[in-house]
């Protein structure tokens, strides 16, 4: 997220992850509100796959869905708001 400083990310629930084929879904930056919500520290999540933050049923297919999106630009889930409990 060029031009977005870390201070701006601190107060929002935002996760920035890699779309690079060789490290798809790896968390590159994360807002502090997500860490508070999920109980992980920022250090525990940075460099980990996004699947660490989701139930196994979704985690098992998540990377495959991301790769499909990168290859086709078609998605039924990207750019959709999610409610996390």
C-alpha positions as CSV (number, residue, x, y, z in Angstrom):
1,X,0.0,0.0,0.0
2,X,2.2,2.7,-1.3
3,X,1.6,6.0,0.4
4,X,-0.1,4.5,3.4
5,X,1.9,4.9,6.6
6,X,1.8,2.5,9.5
7,X,0.0,5.1,11.7
8,X,-3.0,5.0,9.4
9,X,-3.1,1.2,9.7
10,X,-2.9,1.2,13.4
11,X,-6.6,2.1,14.0
12,X,-8.4,0.1,11.4
13,X,-9.2,-3.6,10.8
14,X,-7.1,-4.1,7.7
15,X,-4.8,-6.9,6.6
16,X,-2.4,-6.5,3.7
17,X,-1.2,-9.8,2.3
18,X,1.0,-10.8,-0.7
19,X,-0.4,-11.6,-4.0
20,X,3.0,-12.9,-5.2
21,X,2.5,-16.5,-6.5
22,X,5.5,-17.8,-4.4
23,X,4.3,-16.4,-1.1
24,X,0.5,-16.0,-1.7
25,X,-1.4,-14.9,1.3
26,X,1.6,-14.0,3.5
27,X,0.7,-11.1,5.8
28,X,2.8,-8.0,5.0
29,X,1.1,-5.5,7.2
30,X,-1.8,-5.5,9.7
31,X,-3.8,-3.0,11.6
32,X,-3.6,-3.1,15.4
33,X,-7.4,-3.5,15.7
34,X,-7.2,-7.0,14.0
35,X,-4.6,-8.1,16.6
36,X,-6.8,-6.9,19.4
37,X,-9.8,-8.7,18.0
38,X,-8.0,-12.0,17.3
39,X,-5.6,-12.0,20.3
40,X,-2.4,-12.2,18.3
41,X,0.4,-9.7,18.4
42,X,1.4,-8.0,15.2
43,X,4.8,-9.8,15.4
44,X,3.0,-13.2,15.6
45,X,1.1,-12.5,12.4
46,X,3.6,-10.6,10.1
47,X,5.2,-13.1,7.7
48,X,2.6,-15.7,8.4
49,X,-0.1,-16.9,6.0
50,X,-3.4,-15.2,6.2
51,X,-4.9,-18.6,6.8
52,X,-3.6,-18.5,10.4
53,X,-6.5,-16.1,11.2
54,X,-9.4,-18.2,9.8
55,X,-11.1,-21.5,10.6
56,X,-9.6,-24.6,9.1
57,X,-12.5,-25.1,6.7
58,X,-11.7,-21.8,5.0
59,X,-8.0,-22.0,5.4
60,X,-7.8,-25.3,3.5
61,X,-9.0,-23.7,0.3
62,X,-7.9,-20.1,0.8
63,X,-4.6,-20.2,-1.0
64,X,-6.2,-22.0,-4.0
65,X,-8.8,-19.3,-4.2
66,X,-6.2,-16.5,-4.1
67,X,-4.1,-18.2,-6.8
68,X,-7.3,-18.5,-9.0
69,X,-8.0,-14.8,-8.5
70,X,-4.4,-13.8,-9.4
71,X,-4.6,-16.0,-12.6
72,X,-8.1,-15.0,-13.7
73,X,-9.0,-11.7,-12.0
74,X,-12.4,-13.4,-11.1
75,X,-13.5,-13.6,-7.6
76,X,-16.6,-14.1,-5.6
77,X,-15.0,-12.9,-2.3
78,X,-12.4,-10.2,-2.9
79,X,-13.6,-6.7,-2.3
80,X,-16.5,-7.9,-0.2
81,X,-16.9,-6.7,3.4
82,X,-16.6,-9.4,6.0
83,X,-18.0,-9.4,9.6
84,X,-15.5,-11.1,11.9
85,X,-16.8,-12.3,15.3
